[in-house]
Amino acid sequence: MASLKPLLAELGETPVEVSFLAEGANSKVWRLQTETRSYALKVFVEEDRILDGAIDAFIRQGVIDRGGAVVAPLVTSDSLDLTLHG
């Protein structure tokens, strides 16, 4: 949980609890509970399979345009220039 503190600090939050939610082909999703809200953290299993930010935005917009719901990223490791390993 210590490695999550810099990430959540960017949002003005402190982690209280972390729990595993789901696993896909190239990522795992964790629930981060803070004192005020919950966040979803998507962790990519293979760094070379991470979607480019522009492609990710294109896919999200396509889902939205077709009536789907997606969660917009609040902060990314790219925007922080911070990559968490492990």
N, C-alpha and C positions, 0 to 999 in steps of 0.2 A: 504494500500500500504506500510505502514511502516514495516510490518512483512516480506515483500519481499526484503527489502534492504539487509539483511545479505546474502540471497541466491544469489542475483544478484551481490553483492560485490565480491563474490568468482569468478565471471566471469569478474570482472573489469567494471561492468556496473551500471547505475543508472536508476531506472524505471521512465518513463515519462507518460505512459498511460497503463491502464489495462482494458481489455474488455473480456466478456464472449464469448466463441466460441461454446461449445457443452457439452452435458451431456450423459453419458452412464450408464450402469447398476451399476457400482461401482466407477465411477469417473466423474469429471467435468474437462473441459479443458479451460484454460484462455490464452489469448494472452497478453504477456508482451512486450510493446514497450519501447525501450531505445533510446538514442540519435543516436545509430549506427546500431541497428538491432532489429529484432523481435524474441521472444522466445515463445514456447508453454509450459505452466505449467499444468501438470496433477495433480489434487488434488483428492485423494481417499476419498470417502464418508464414508466408513466403514473401519477403520484401520485393522480389522481382515481379510479383503478381499484383502489386498495388496499382489501382486505377489512377491515371493522370487526373488531376483536379478538373480540367476542362471536360474530359470524357465523363467523369462522375456527375458533373453538373448537367451535362447533356442528357444522360440517362435519367437523372432525377426529374428534369423538366419534362421528358417524354412520359414518365409515369404520371406526373401532375396533369399534363395536358389530356391524358386519357381517363382522368377522374380518380386516380390513385392517390394515396397519402404517403408521403415520405417525410423523414425528419431531416431538417436542414442542419448541416454541421455548424456548431457554435465556434469551435476552435479545432484546428488540426495541427499535427506535428510539423507540417510544412509552414503554417502561419507563425508557429512559435520558433521555427528553426531548431526543433527539439525532436529527436528520435529516441523512443524508449525501447530498449532491447530486453528480452527475457520475460 
